[in-house]
Amino acid sequence: MPLHDVPAGQRGPGGGLGEFAEAQVRFTKAMPAQYASSAEARRGFCAACGTQISFTATYIPGLIDITLGSLDRPEAIKPTLHYWDATRLPLLKFADGLPCHAEFPPAPG
């Protein structure tokens, strides 16, 4: 599962985002409320407390970013790479040895 650090993610929770195929994701309680942050993008959030939960966009069809801290067991997630490293805050350094991509990673296949 890729992790990424985009400017929009810098405004969200510090636990990071994980990107999943939409078919892999099932919300077990209420569906997140939606906010259209641009013509292309939607942000899902908890309607009760405002916590950011998800991000979808037309330029990443079939994919959904989920805030890792909102998962029941975030420690079970095993990242495979980082992307949008070009916008990473300089004070943050990854020491996990995973590949870092300046923007989107190469398409699978």
PyMOL commands that set and color helices and strands:
alter all, ss='L'
color gray80, all
select helices_A, chain A and resi 7-10+22-24+68-70+74-76+85-87
alter helices_A, ss='H'
color red, helices_A
select strands_A, chain A and resi 2-4+17-21+33-36+41-45+52-57+63-67+81-83+100-101
alter strands_A, ss='S'
color yellow, strands_A
deselect
rebuild
show_as cartoon
